[in-house]
């Protein structure tokens, strides 16, 4: 049985390249989705998103935002934090495009922008490959 190496690339679009190279075995180079010029982030925006996720407290907040839309006060109660602390963390995540907030009457509900978080790996590769 020969090894298989998968190599994502922003430079092979729209093609797929398959090589049989010793000692690597079979190498498959495939296009990364979502790297069209309209979808590309600036280096500054990518840096902003990655820095927003460097805080353990904000990562914990993201875990709670993953399931259901939730208010700032509900998040504060779950995390045992003050509302101002949670509000500041939410603002950082929202400014980075990682959280969507919607008004529901007098309440504002927050939810993790899972589509944006899922694209981060592709965005990093596309930005580095430019």
Backbone atoms as SQL, in Angstrom:
CREATE TABLE atoms (id INTEGER PRIMARY KEY, chain TEXT, resi INTEGER, resn TEXT, atom TEXT, x REAL, y REAL, z REAL);
INSERT INTO atoms VALUES
  (1, 'A', 1, 'UNK', 'N', 0.826, -1.172, 0.000),
  (2, 'A', 1, 'UNK', 'CA', 0.000, 0.000, 0.000),
  (3, 'A', 1, 'UNK', 'C', 0.880, 1.249, 0.000),
  (4, 'A', 2, 'UNK', 'N', 0.597, 2.182, -0.908),
  (5, 'A', 2, 'UNK', 'CA', 1.397, 3.393, -1.034),
  (6, 'A', 2, 'UNK', 'C', 0.758, 4.538, -0.253),
  (7, 'A', 3, 'UNK', 'N', 1.582, 5.429, 0.297),
  (8, 'A', 3, 'UNK', 'CA', 1.013, 6.565, 1.033),
  (9, 'A', 3, 'UNK', 'C', 0.312, 7.542, 0.087),
  (10, 'A', 4, 'UNK', 'N', -0.618, 8.295, 0.653),
  (11, 'A', 4, 'UNK', 'CA', -1.361, 9.295, -0.086),
  (12, 'A', 4, 'UNK', 'C', -1.150, 10.638, 0.608),
  (13, 'A', 5, 'UNK', 'N', -0.732, 11.653, -0.155),
  (14, 'A', 5, 'UNK', 'CA', -0.514, 12.991, 0.380),
  (15, 'A', 5, 'UNK', 'C', -1.497, 13.930, -0.308),
  (16, 'A', 6, 'UNK', 'N', -2.312, 14.634, 0.507),
  (17, 'A', 6, 'UNK', 'CA', -3.268, 15.603, -0.020),
  (18, 'A', 6, 'UNK', 'C', -2.703, 16.999, 0.199),
  (19, 'A', 7, 'UNK', 'N', -2.676, 17.809, -0.874),
  (20, 'A', 7, 'UNK', 'CA', -2.106, 19.144, -0.804),
  (21, 'A', 7, 'UNK', 'C', -3.135, 20.168, -1.277),
  (22, 'A', 8, 'UNK', 'N', -3.721, 20.936, -0.353),
  (23, 'A', 8, 'UNK', 'CA', -4.642, 21.983, -0.780),
  (24, 'A', 8, 'UNK', 'C', -3.857, 23.152, -1.380),
  (25, 'A', 9, 'UNK', 'N', -4.417, 23.787, -2.393),
  (26, 'A', 9, 'UNK', 'CA', -3.728, 24.896, -3.027),
  (27, 'A', 9, 'UNK', 'C', -4.718, 25.893, -3.600),
  (28, 'A', 10, 'UNK', 'N', -4.368, 27.148, -3.508),
  (29, 'A', 10, 'UNK', 'CA', -5.177, 28.200, -4.128),
  (30, 'A', 10, 'UNK', 'C', -4.703, 28.453, -5.547),
  (31, 'A', 11, 'UNK', 'N', -3.651, 27.780, -5.991),
  (32, 'A', 11, 'UNK', 'CA', -3.040, 28.052, -7.287),
  (33, 'A', 11, 'UNK', 'C', -3.408, 27.064, -8.388),
  (34, 'A', 12, 'UNK', 'N', -4.105, 25.989, -8.073),
  (35, 'A', 12, 'UNK', 'CA', -4.414, 24.991, -9.099),
  (36, 'A', 12, 'UNK', 'C', -5.827, 25.091, -9.633),
  (37, 'A', 13, 'UNK', 'N', -6.599, 25.985, -9.088),
  (38, 'A', 13, 'UNK', 'CA', -7.995, 26.141, -9.470),
  (39, 'A', 13, 'UNK', 'C', -8.128, 26.320, -10.963),
  (40, 'A', 14, 'UNK', 'N', -8.995, 25.681, -11.681),
  (41, 'A', 14, 'UNK', 'CA', -10.012, 24.736, -11.247),
  (42, 'A', 14, 'UNK', 'C', -9.569, 23.282, -11.413),
  (43, 'A', 15, 'UNK', 'N', -8.296, 23.027, -11.464),
  (44, 'A', 15, 'UNK', 'CA', -7.795, 21.690, -11.786),
  (45, 'A', 15, 'UNK', 'C', -7.491, 20.855, -10.547),
  (46, 'A', 16, 'UNK', 'N', -7.305, 19.591, -10.799),
  (47, 'A', 16, 'UNK', 'CA', -6.872, 18.630, -9.797),
  (48, 'A', 16, 'UNK', 'C', -5.631, 17.970, -10.374),
  (49, 'A', 17, 'UNK', 'N', -4.543, 17.942, -9.625),
  (50, 'A', 17, 'UNK', 'CA', -3.309, 17.340, -10.099),
  (51, 'A', 17, 'UNK', 'C', -3.018, 16.108, -9.258),
  (52, 'A', 18, 'UNK', 'N', -2.774, 14.995, -9.929),
  (53, 'A', 18, 'UNK', 'CA', -2.434, 13.755, -9.236),
  (54, 'A', 18, 'UNK', 'C', -1.078, 13.302, -9.764),
  (55, 'A', 19, 'UNK', 'N', -0.131, 13.090, -8.860),
  (56, 'A', 19, 'UNK', 'CA', 1.215, 12.659, -9.247),
  (57, 'A', 19, 'UNK', 'C', 1.582, 11.418, -8.449),
  (58, 'A', 20, 'UNK', 'N', 2.373, 10.607, -9.059),
  (59, 'A', 20, 'UNK', 'CA', 2.906, 9.453, -8.357),
  (60, 'A', 20, 'UNK', 'C', 4.408, 9.692, -8.234),
  (61, 'A', 21, 'UNK', 'N', 4.824, 10.178, -7.069),
  (62, 'A', 21, 'UNK', 'CA', 6.222, 10.554, -6.884),
  (63, 'A', 21, 'UNK', 'C', 6.850, 9.793, -5.733),
  (64, 'A', 22, 'UNK', 'N', 7.990, 9.236, -5.974),
  (65, 'A', 22, 'UNK', 'CA', 8.743, 8.553, -4.943),
  (66, 'A', 22, 'UNK', 'C', 9.468, 9.606, -4.129),
  (67, 'A', 23, 'UNK', 'N', 9.575, 9.604, -2.856),
  (68, 'A', 23, 'UNK', 'CA', 9.092, 8.634, -1.888),
  (69, 'A', 23, 'UNK', 'C', 7.713, 8.992, -1.334),
  (70, 'A', 24, 'UNK', 'N', 7.071, 10.008, -1.870),
  (71, 'A', 24, 'UNK', 'CA', 5.817, 10.490, -1.318),
  (72, 'A', 24, 'UNK', 'C', 4.629, 9.611, -1.643),
  (73, 'A', 25, 'UNK', 'N', 4.744, 8.744, -2.619),
  (74, 'A', 25, 'UNK', 'CA', 3.597, 7.942, -3.027),
  (75, 'A', 25, 'UNK', 'C', 2.726, 8.757, -3.955),
  (76, 'A', 26, 'UNK', 'N', 1.431, 8.709, -3.769),
  (77, 'A', 26, 'UNK', 'CA', 0.501, 9.448, -4.608),
  (78, 'A', 26, 'UNK', 'C', 0.258, 10.815, -3.968),
  (79, 'A', 27, 'UNK', 'N', 0.467, 11.861, -4.770),
  (80, 'A', 27, 'UNK', 'CA', 0.258, 13.232, -4.295),
  (81, 'A', 27, 'UNK', 'C', -0.925, 13.807, -5.061),
  (82, 'A', 28, 'UNK', 'N', -1.938, 14.255, -4.322),
  (83, 'A', 28, 'UNK', 'CA', -3.119, 14.859, -4.923),
  (84, 'A', 28, 'UNK', 'C', -3.142, 16.328, -4.513),
  (85, 'A', 29, 'UNK', 'N', -3.038, 17.205, -5.511),
  (86, 'A', 29, 'UNK', 'CA', -3.105, 18.638, -5.254),
  (87, 'A', 29, 'UNK', 'C', -4.467, 19.121, -5.743),
  (88, 'A', 30, 'UNK', 'N', -5.244, 19.727, -4.843),
  (89, 'A', 30, 'UNK', 'CA', -6.609, 20.105, -5.188),
  (90, 'A', 30, 'UNK', 'C', -6.853, 21.578, -4.864),
  (91, 'A', 31, 'UNK', 'N', -7.825, 22.137, -5.556),
  (92, 'A', 31, 'UNK', 'CA', -8.159, 23.547, -5.367),
  (93, 'A', 31, 'UNK', 'C', -8.890, 23.750, -4.052),
  (94, 'A', 32, 'UNK', 'N', -8.542, 24.815, -3.367),
  (95, 'A', 32, 'UNK', 'CA', -9.233, 25.198, -2.147),
  (96, 'A', 32, 'UNK', 'C', -10.454, 25.997, -2.558),
  (97, 'A', 33, 'UNK', 'N', -11.602, 25.633, -2.019),
  (98, 'A', 33, 'UNK', 'CA', -12.831, 26.357, -2.328),
  (99, 'A', 33, 'UNK', 'C', -12.847, 27.705, -1.633),
  (100, 'A', 34, 'UNK', 'N', -13.583, 28.639, -2.214),
  (101, 'A', 34, 'UNK', 'CA', -13.755, 29.936, -1.575),
  (102, 'A', 34, 'UNK', 'C', -12.579, 30.868, -1.731),
  (103, 'A', 35, 'UNK', 'N', -11.723, 30.642, -2.722),
  (104, 'A', 35, 'UNK', 'CA', -10.573, 31.515, -2.896),
  (105, 'A', 35, 'UNK', 'C', -10.718, 32.404, -4.127),
  (106, 'A', 36, 'UNK', 'N', -11.940, 32.590, -4.581),
  (107, 'A', 36, 'UNK', 'CA', -12.136, 33.498, -5.693),
  (108, 'A', 36, 'UNK', 'C', -11.822, 34.904, -5.218),
  (109, 'A', 37, 'UNK', 'N', -11.364, 35.792, -6.114),
  (110, 'A', 37, 'UNK', 'CA', -10.959, 37.129, -5.682),
  (111, 'A', 37, 'UNK', 'C', -12.023, 37.869, -4.873),
  (112, 'A', 38, 'UNK', 'N', -13.304, 37.704, -5.184),
  (113, 'A', 38, 'UNK', 'CA', -14.350, 38.411, -4.452),
  (114, 'A', 38, 'UNK', 'C', -14.434, 37.943, -3.003),
  (115, 'A', 39, 'UNK', 'N', -14.038, 36.705, -2.717),
  (116, 'A', 39, 'UNK', 'CA', -14.163, 36.154, -1.376),
  (117, 'A', 39, 'UNK', 'C', -12.885, 36.322, -0.552),
  (118, 'A', 40, 'UNK', 'N', -11.815, 36.828, -1.160),
  (119, 'A', 40, 'UNK', 'CA', -10.558, 36.924, -0.444),
  (120, 'A', 40, 'UNK', 'C', -10.585, 38.038, 0.593),
  (121, 'A', 41, 'UNK', 'N', -9.984, 37.756, 1.722),
  (122, 'A', 41, 'UNK', 'CA', -9.850, 38.737, 2.785),
  (123, 'A', 41, 'UNK', 'C', -8.566, 39.515, 2.598),
  (124, 'A', 42, 'UNK', 'N', -8.544, 40.712, 3.151),
  (125, 'A', 42, 'UNK', 'CA', -7.275, 41.416, 3.206),
  (126, 'A', 42, 'UNK', 'C', -6.449, 40.784, 4.312),
  (127, 'A', 43, 'UNK', 'N', -5.167, 40.976, 4.264),
  (128, 'A', 43, 'UNK', 'CA', -4.289, 40.447, 5.305),
  (129, 'A', 43, 'UNK', 'C', -4.681, 41.030, 6.667),
  (130, 'A', 44, 'UNK', 'N', -5.068, 42.287, 6.683),
  (131, 'A', 44, 'UNK', 'CA', -5.487, 42.935, 7.932),
  (132, 'A', 44, 'UNK', 'C', -6.732, 42.263, 8.507),
  (133, 'A', 45, 'UNK', 'N', -7.736, 41.986, 7.658),
  (134, 'A', 45, 'UNK', 'CA', -8.964, 41.347, 8.131),
  (135, 'A', 45, 'UNK', 'C', -8.690, 39.936, 8.644),
  (136, 'A', 46, 'UNK', 'N', -7.858, 39.194, 7.932),
  (137, 'A', 46, 'UNK', 'CA', -7.503, 37.847, 8.375),
  (138, 'A', 46, 'UNK', 'C', -6.798, 37.905, 9.729),
  (139, 'A', 47, 'UNK', 'N', -5.857, 38.823, 9.880),
  (140, 'A', 47, 'UNK', 'CA', -5.139, 38.984, 11.142),
  (141, 'A', 47, 'UNK', 'C', -6.118, 39.328, 12.264),
  (142, 'A', 48, 'UNK', 'N', -7.061, 40.208, 11.975),
  (143, 'A', 48, 'UNK', 'CA', -8.068, 40.619, 12.958),
  (144, 'A', 48, 'UNK', 'C', -8.885, 39.409, 13.428),
  (145, 'A', 49, 'UNK', 'N', -9.292, 38.546, 12.503),
  (146, 'A', 49, 'UNK', 'CA', -10.075, 37.350, 12.864),
  (147, 'A', 49, 'UNK', 'C', -9.256, 36.376, 13.701),
  (148, 'A', 50, 'UNK', 'N', -8.029, 36.142, 13.282),
  (149, 'A', 50, 'UNK', 'CA', -7.193, 35.196, 14.029),
  (150, 'A', 50, 'UNK', 'C', -6.865, 35.721, 15.423),
  (151, 'A', 51, 'UNK', 'N', -6.590, 37.013, 15.539),
  (152, 'A', 51, 'UNK', 'CA', -6.292, 37.589, 16.854),
  (153, 'A', 51, 'UNK', 'C', -7.513, 37.534, 17.776),
  (154, 'A', 52, 'UNK', 'N', -8.705, 37.668, 17.204),
  (155, 'A', 52, 'UNK', 'CA', -9.919, 37.590, 18.021),
  (156, 'A', 52, 'UNK', 'C', -10.071, 36.212, 18.656),
  (157, 'A', 53, 'UNK', 'N', -9.509, 35.199, 18.028),
  (158, 'A', 53, 'UNK', 'CA', -9.632, 33.833, 18.545),
  (159, 'A', 53, 'UNK', 'C', -8.472, 33.425, 19.453),
  (160, 'A', 54, 'UNK', 'N', -7.512, 34.327, 19.686),
  (161, 'A', 54, 'UNK', 'CA', -6.358, 33.951, 20.515),
  (162, 'A', 54, 'UNK', 'C', -6.659, 33.939, 22.005),
  (163, 'A', 55, 'UNK', 'N', -7.722, 34.588, 22.394),
  (164, 'A', 55, 'UNK', 'CA', -8.065, 34.647, 23.812),
  (165, 'A', 55, 'UNK', 'C', -8.823, 33.388, 24.240),
  (166, 'A', 56, 'UNK', 'N', -8.357, 32.702, 25.280),
  (167, 'A', 56, 'UNK', 'CA', -9.091, 31.533, 25.783),
  (168, 'A', 56, 'UNK', 'C', -10.520, 31.890, 26.209),
  (169, 'A', 57, 'UNK', 'N', -10.707, 33.087, 26.770),
  (170, 'A', 57, 'UNK', 'CA', -12.052, 33.508, 27.195),
  (171, 'A', 57, 'UNK', 'C', -12.978, 33.665, 25.984),
  (172, 'A', 58, 'UNK', 'N', -12.465, 34.239, 24.888),
  (173, 'A', 58, 'UNK', 'CA', -13.300, 34.398, 23.693),
  (174, 'A', 58, 'UNK', 'C', -13.568, 33.052, 23.024),
  (175, 'A', 59, 'UNK', 'N', -12.614, 32.139, 23.090),
  (176, 'A', 59, 'UNK', 'CA', -12.847, 30.794, 22.544),
  (177, 'A', 59, 'UNK', 'C', -13.943, 30.087, 23.343),
  (178, 'A', 60, 'UNK', 'N', -13.917, 30.242, 24.653),
  (179, 'A', 60, 'UNK', 'CA', -14.964, 29.648, 25.499),
  (180, 'A', 60, 'UNK', 'C', -16.317, 30.262, 25.157),
  (181, 'A', 61, 'UNK', 'N', -16.327, 31.553, 24.923),
  (182, 'A', 61, 'UNK', 'CA', -17.549, 32.246, 24.527),
  (183, 'A', 61, 'UNK', 'C', -18.075, 31.676, 23.206),
  (184, 'A', 62, 'UNK', 'N', -17.182, 31.420, 22.274),
  (185, 'A', 62, 'UNK', 'CA', -17.577, 30.844, 20.971),
  (186, 'A', 62, 'UNK', 'C', -18.260, 29.493, 21.145),
  (187, 'A', 63, 'UNK', 'N', -17.794, 28.703, 22.085),
  (188, 'A', 63, 'UNK', 'CA', -18.421, 27.397, 22.346),
  (189, 'A', 63, 'UNK', 'C', -19.893, 27.564, 22.713),
  (190, 'A', 64, 'UNK', 'N', -20.198, 28.580, 23.503),
  (191, 'A', 64, 'UNK', 'CA', -21.574, 28.809, 23.930),
  (192, 'A', 64, 'UNK', 'C', -22.416, 29.445, 22.825),
  (193, 'A', 65, 'UNK', 'N', -21.768, 30.128, 21.905),
  (194, 'A', 65, 'UNK', 'CA', -22.486, 30.786, 20.810),
  (195, 'A', 65, 'UNK', 'C', -22.758, 29.832, 19.654),
  (196, 'A', 66, 'UNK', 'N', -22.191, 28.666, 19.706),
  (197, 'A', 66, 'UNK', 'CA', -22.297, 27.703, 18.612),
  (198, 'A', 66, 'UNK', 'C', -23.681, 27.094, 18.482),
  (199, 'A', 67, 'UNK', 'N', -24.321, 26.799, 19.585),
  (200, 'A', 67, 'UNK', 'CA', -25.586, 26.087, 19.536),
  (201, 'A', 67, 'UNK', 'C', -26.788, 26.923, 19.169),
  (202, 'A', 68, 'UNK', 'N', -27.111, 27.864, 20.009),
  (203, 'A', 68, 'UNK', 'CA', -28.347, 28.626, 19.851),
  (204, 'A', 68, 'UNK', 'C', -28.059, 30.106, 20.025),
  (205, 'A', 69, 'UNK', 'N', -28.901, 30.965, 19.457),
  (206, 'A', 69, 'UNK', 'CA', -28.737, 32.398, 19.717),
  (207, 'A', 69, 'UNK', 'C', -28.934, 32.667, 21.205),
  (208, 'A', 70, 'UNK', 'N', -28.102, 33.514, 21.767),
  (209, 'A', 70, 'UNK', 'CA', -28.115, 33.735, 23.209),
  (210, 'A', 70, 'UNK', 'C', -27.824, 35.207, 23.512),
  (211, 'A', 71, 'UNK', 'N', -28.386, 35.709, 24.604),
  (212, 'A', 71, 'UNK', 'CA', -28.194, 37.110, 24.976),
  (213, 'A', 71, 'UNK', 'C', -26.909, 37.276, 25.791),
  (214, 'A', 72, 'UNK', 'N', -26.490, 38.523, 25.912),
  (215, 'A', 72, 'UNK', 'CA', -25.294, 38.837, 26.688),
  (216, 'A', 72, 'UNK', 'C', -25.463, 38.432, 28.148),
  (217, 'A', 73, 'UNK', 'N', -26.622, 38.720, 28.735),
  (218, 'A', 73, 'UNK', 'CA', -26.835, 38.372, 30.145),
  (219, 'A', 73, 'UNK', 'C', -26.854, 36.853, 30.352),
  (220, 'A', 74, 'UNK', 'N', -27.432, 36.113, 29.402),
  (221, 'A', 74, 'UNK', 'CA', -27.430, 34.647, 29.505),
  (222, 'A', 74, 'UNK', 'C', -26.007, 34.105, 29.395),
  (223, 'A', 75, 'UNK', 'N', -25.204, 34.693, 28.502),
  (224, 'A', 75, 'UNK', 'CA', -23.799, 34.274, 28.381),
  (225, 'A', 75, 'UNK', 'C', -23.026, 34.567, 29.663),
  (226, 'A', 76, 'UNK', 'N', -23.251, 35.746, 30.224),
  (227, 'A', 76, 'UNK', 'CA', -22.558, 36.114, 31.463),
  (228, 'A', 76, 'UNK', 'C', -22.894, 35.139, 32.581),
  (229, 'A', 77, 'UNK', 'N', -24.168, 34.759, 32.686),
  (230, 'A', 77, 'UNK', 'CA', -24.577, 33.806, 33.721),
  (231, 'A', 77, 'UNK', 'C', -23.925, 32.447, 33.500),
  (232, 'A', 78, 'UNK', 'N', -23.901, 31.988, 32.261),
  (233, 'A', 78, 'UNK', 'CA', -23.280, 30.681, 31.966),
  (234, 'A', 78, 'UNK', 'C', -21.790, 30.673, 32.272),
  (235, 'A', 79, 'UNK', 'N', -21.123, 31.773, 31.960),
  (236, 'A', 79, 'UNK', 'CA', -19.672, 31.829, 32.098),
  (237, 'A', 79, 'UNK', 'C', -19.214, 32.301, 33.469),
  (238, 'A', 80, 'UNK', 'N', -20.144, 32.811, 34.272),
  (239, 'A', 80, 'UNK', 'CA', -19.759, 33.359, 35.569),
  (240, 'A', 80, 'UNK', 'C', -18.954, 34.633, 35.427),
  (241, 'A', 81, 'UNK', 'N', -19.231, 35.399, 34.389),
  (242, 'A', 81, 'UNK', 'CA', -18.533, 36.659, 34.121),
  (243, 'A', 81, 'UNK', 'C', -19.509, 37.816, 34.240),
  (244, 'A', 82, 'UNK', 'N', -18.966, 39.009, 34.237),
  (245, 'A', 82, 'UNK', 'CA', -19.839, 40.182, 34.263),
  (246, 'A', 82, 'UNK', 'C', -20.333, 40.471, 32.843),
  (247, 'A', 83, 'UNK', 'N', -21.478, 41.143, 32.757),
  (248, 'A', 83, 'UNK', 'CA', -22.013, 41.502, 31.446),
  (249, 'A', 83, 'UNK', 'C', -21.063, 42.409, 30.664),
  (250, 'A', 84, 'UNK', 'N', -20.413, 43.409, 31.312),
  (251, 'A', 84, 'UNK', 'CA', -19.468, 44.236, 30.550),
  (252, 'A', 84, 'UNK', 'C', -18.305, 43.429, 29.957),
  (253, 'A', 85, 'UNK', 'N', -17.794, 42.435, 30.701),
  (254, 'A', 85, 'UNK', 'CA', -16.709, 41.593, 30.168),
  (255, 'A', 85, 'UNK', 'C', -17.186, 40.821, 28.944),
  (256, 'A', 86, 'UNK', 'N', -18.364, 40.220, 29.053),
  (257, 'A', 86, 'UNK', 'CA', -18.921, 39.451, 27.937),
  (258, 'A', 86, 'UNK', 'C', -19.203, 40.369, 26.761),
  (259, 'A', 87, 'UNK', 'N', -19.724, 41.550, 27.039),
  (260, 'A', 87, 'UNK', 'CA', -20.029, 42.510, 25.989),
  (261, 'A', 87, 'UNK', 'C', -18.777, 42.916, 25.218),
  (262, 'A', 88, 'UNK', 'N', -17.673, 43.157, 25.936),
  (263, 'A', 88, 'UNK', 'CA', -16.407, 43.511, 25.271),
  (264, 'A', 88, 'UNK', 'C', -15.905, 42.361, 24.404),
  (265, 'A', 89, 'UNK', 'N', -15.988, 41.147, 24.915),
  (266, 'A', 89, 'UNK', 'CA', -15.545, 39.975, 24.138),
  (267, 'A', 89, 'UNK', 'C', -16.417, 39.794, 22.893),
  (268, 'A', 90, 'UNK', 'N', -17.721, 39.985, 23.061),
  (269, 'A', 90, 'UNK', 'CA', -18.634, 39.878, 21.919),
  (270, 'A', 90, 'UNK', 'C', -18.325, 40.941, 20.866),
  (271, 'A', 91, 'UNK', 'N', -18.028, 42.152, 21.317),
  (272, 'A', 91, 'UNK', 'CA', -17.706, 43.233, 20.379),
  (273, 'A', 91, 'UNK', 'C', -16.461, 42.880, 19.566),
  (274, 'A', 92, 'UNK', 'N', -15.452, 42.330, 20.213),
  (275, 'A', 92, 'UNK', 'CA', -14.235, 41.928, 19.507),
  (276, 'A', 92, 'UNK', 'C', -14.551, 40.876, 18.459),
  (277, 'A', 93, 'UNK', 'N', -15.327, 39.869, 18.834),
  (278, 'A', 93, 'UNK', 'CA', -15.692, 38.798, 17.897),
  (279, 'A', 93, 'UNK', 'C', -16.587, 39.324, 16.778),
  (280, 'A', 94, 'UNK', 'N', -17.513, 40.210, 17.109),
  (281, 'A', 94, 'UNK', 'CA', -18.421, 40.778, 16.103),
  (282, 'A', 94, 'UNK', 'C', -17.640, 41.663, 15.128),
  (283, 'A', 95, 'UNK', 'N', -16.723, 42.488, 15.635),
  (284, 'A', 95, 'UNK', 'CA', -15.908, 43.348, 14.775),
  (285, 'A', 95, 'UNK', 'C', -15.047, 42.532, 13.815),
  (286, 'A', 96, 'UNK', 'N', -14.671, 41.331, 14.239),
  (287, 'A', 96, 'UNK', 'CA', -13.874, 40.448, 13.376),
  (288, 'A', 96, 'UNK', 'C', -14.745, 39.650, 12.411),
  (289, 'A', 97, 'UNK', 'N', -16.061, 39.797, 12.523),
  (290, 'A', 97, 'UNK', 'CA', -16.972, 39.086, 11.634),
  (291, 'A', 97, 'UNK', 'C', -17.255, 37.661, 12.062),
  (292, 'A', 98, 'UNK', 'N', -16.929, 37.320, 13.304),
  (293, 'A', 98, 'UNK', 'CA', -17.079, 35.952, 13.780),
  (294, 'A', 98, 'UNK', 'C', -18.387, 35.708, 14.530),
  (295, 'A', 99, 'UNK', 'N', -19.106, 36.773, 14.846),
  (296, 'A', 99, 'UNK', 'CA', -20.378, 36.672, 15.564),
  (297, 'A', 99, 'UNK', 'C', -21.407, 37.544, 14.862),
  (298, 'A', 100, 'UNK', 'N', -22.620, 37.010, 14.739),
  (299, 'A', 100, 'UNK', 'CA', -23.754, 37.774, 14.216),
  (300, 'A', 100, 'UNK', 'C', -24.659, 38.098, 15.392),
  (301, 'A', 101, 'UNK', 'N', -25.105, 39.347, 15.471),
  (302, 'A', 101, 'UNK', 'CA', -26.019, 39.771, 16.528),
  (303, 'A', 101, 'UNK', 'C', -27.302, 40.276, 15.882),
  (304, 'A', 102, 'UNK', 'N', -28.445, 39.837, 16.409),
  (305, 'A', 102, 'UNK', 'CA', -29.741, 40.271, 15.877),
  (306, 'A', 102, 'UNK', 'C', -30.630, 40.729, 17.019),
  (307, 'A', 103, 'UNK', 'N', -31.376, 41.783, 16.758),
  (308, 'A', 103, 'UNK', 'CA', -32.287, 42.318, 17.764),
  (309, 'A', 103, 'UNK', 'C', -33.567, 41.506, 17.749),
  (310, 'A', 104, 'UNK', 'N', -34.029, 41.128, 18.944),
  (311, 'A', 104, 'UNK', 'CA', -35.272, 40.386, 19.133),
  (312, 'A', 104, 'UNK', 'C', -36.084, 41.150, 20.179),
  (313, 'A', 105, 'UNK', 'N', -36.834, 42.168, 19.722),
  (314, 'A', 105, 'UNK', 'CA', -37.533, 43.035, 20.667),
  (315, 'A', 105, 'UNK', 'C', -36.526, 43.881, 21.417),
  (316, 'A', 106, 'UNK', 'N', -36.533, 43.779, 22.757),
  (317, 'A', 106, 'UNK', 'CA', -35.578, 44.529, 23.571),
  (318, 'A', 106, 'UNK', 'C', -34.254, 43.788, 23.733),
  (319, 'A', 107, 'UNK', 'N', -34.225, 42.540, 23.363),
  (320, 'A', 107, 'UNK', 'CA', -33.020, 41.714, 23.541),
  (321, 'A', 107, 'UNK', 'C', -32.203, 41.651, 22.257),
  (322, 'A', 108, 'UNK', 'N', -30.918, 41.480, 22.439),
  (323, 'A', 108, 'UNK', 'CA', -30.018, 41.235, 21.310),
  (324, 'A', 108, 'UNK', 'C', -29.473, 39.835, 21.488),
  (325, 'A', 109, 'UNK', 'N', -29.678, 39.011, 20.482),
  (326, 'A', 109, 'UNK', 'CA', -29.198, 37.621, 20.533),
  (327, 'A', 109, 'UNK', 'C', -27.965, 37.492, 19.652),
  (328, 'A', 110, 'UNK', 'N', -27.001, 36.724, 20.131),
  (329, 'A', 110, 'UNK', 'CA', -25.727, 36.552, 19.446),
  (330, 'A', 110, 'UNK', 'C', -25.575, 35.093, 19.034),
  (331, 'A', 111, 'UNK', 'N', -24.919, 34.898, 17.904),
  (332, 'A', 111, 'UNK', 'CA', -24.672, 33.540, 17.419),
  (333, 'A', 111, 'UNK', 'C', -23.338, 33.525, 16.676),
  (334, 'A', 112, 'UNK', 'N', -22.607, 32.436, 16.813),
  (335, 'A', 112, 'UNK', 'CA', -21.338, 32.287, 16.114),
  (336, 'A', 112, 'UNK', 'C', -21.576, 32.211, 14.614),
  (337, 'A', 113, 'UNK', 'N', -20.793, 32.919, 13.839),
  (338, 'A', 113, 'UNK', 'CA', -20.887, 32.882, 12.372),
  (339, 'A', 113, 'UNK', 'C', -20.108, 31.656, 11.892),
  (340, 'A', 114, 'UNK', 'N', -20.752, 30.496, 11.973),
  (341, 'A', 114, 'UNK', 'CA', -20.055, 29.239, 11.687),
  (342, 'A', 114, 'UNK', 'C', -19.506, 29.197, 10.268),
  (343, 'A', 115, 'UNK', 'N', -20.199, 29.806, 9.310),
  (344, 'A', 115, 'UNK', 'CA', -19.697, 29.814, 7.937),
  (345, 'A', 115, 'UNK', 'C', -18.360, 30.547, 7.841),
  (346, 'A', 116, 'UNK', 'N', -18.213, 31.626, 8.587),
  (347, 'A', 116, 'UNK', 'CA', -16.964, 32.398, 8.585),
  (348, 'A', 116, 'UNK', 'C', -15.858, 31.606, 9.274),
  (349, 'A', 117, 'UNK', 'N', -16.183, 30.988, 10.397),
  (350, 'A', 117, 'UNK', 'CA', -15.187, 30.200, 11.132),
  (351, 'A', 117, 'UNK', 'C', -14.722, 29.012, 10.293),
  (352, 'A', 118, 'UNK', 'N', -15.639, 28.353, 9.595),
  (353, 'A', 118, 'UNK', 'CA', -15.270, 27.215, 8.756),
  (354, 'A', 118, 'UNK', 'C', -14.351, 27.627, 7.614),
  (355, 'A', 119, 'UNK', 'N', -14.514, 28.838, 7.112),
  (356, 'A', 119, 'UNK', 'CA', -13.694, 29.308, 5.994),
  (357, 'A', 119, 'UNK', 'C', -12.308, 29.758, 6.413),
  (358, 'A', 120, 'UNK', 'N', -12.055, 29.908, 7.701),
  (359, 'A', 120, 'UNK', 'CA', -10.779, 30.466, 8.144),
  (360, 'A', 120, 'UNK', 'C', -9.569, 29.718, 7.598),
  (361, 'A', 121, 'UNK', 'N', -9.615, 28.401, 7.605),
  (362, 'A', 121, 'UNK', 'CA', -8.492, 27.627, 7.061),
  (363, 'A', 121, 'UNK', 'C', -8.250, 27.942, 5.600),
  (364, 'A', 122, 'UNK', 'N', -9.317, 28.026, 4.824),
  (365, 'A', 122, 'UNK', 'CA', -9.195, 28.364, 3.412),
  (366, 'A', 122, 'UNK', 'C', -8.696, 29.794, 3.236),
  (367, 'A', 123, 'UNK', 'N', -9.191, 30.709, 4.066),
  (368, 'A', 123, 'UNK', 'CA', -8.777, 32.101, 3.987),
  (369, 'A', 123, 'UNK', 'C', -7.290, 32.261, 4.303),
  (370, 'A', 124, 'UNK', 'N', -6.803, 31.515, 5.297),
  (371, 'A', 124, 'UNK', 'CA', -5.383, 31.577, 5.651),
  (372, 'A', 124, 'UNK', 'C', -4.542, 31.117, 4.461),
  (373, 'A', 125, 'UNK', 'N', -4.897, 29.964, 3.881),
  (374, 'A', 125, 'UNK', 'CA', -4.131, 29.432, 2.755),
  (375, 'A', 125, 'UNK', 'C', -4.170, 30.377, 1.564),
  (376, 'A', 126, 'UNK', 'N', -5.339, 30.910, 1.241),
  (377, 'A', 126, 'UNK', 'CA', -5.455, 31.811, 0.096),
  (378, 'A', 126, 'UNK', 'C', -4.662, 33.097, 0.304),
  (379, 'A', 127, 'UNK', 'N', -4.663, 33.619, 1.518),
  (380, 'A', 127, 'UNK', 'CA', -3.930, 34.857, 1.798),
  (381, 'A', 127, 'UNK', 'C', -2.436, 34.624, 1.742),
  (382, 'A', 128, 'UNK', 'N', -1.980, 33.518, 2.276),
  (383, 'A', 128, 'UNK', 'CA', -0.554, 33.196, 2.244),
  (384, 'A', 128, 'UNK', 'C', -0.095, 32.933, 0.813),
  (385, 'A', 129, 'UNK', 'N', -0.923, 32.325, 0.012),
  (386, 'A', 129, 'UNK', 'CA', -0.549, 31.939, -1.351),
  (387, 'A', 129, 'UNK', 'C', -0.554, 33.124, -2.331),
  (388, 'A', 130, 'UNK', 'N', -1.128, 34.254, -1.939),
  (389, 'A', 130, 'UNK', 'CA', -1.162, 35.422, -2.847),
  (390, 'A', 130, 'UNK', 'C', 0.193, 35.983, -3.088);
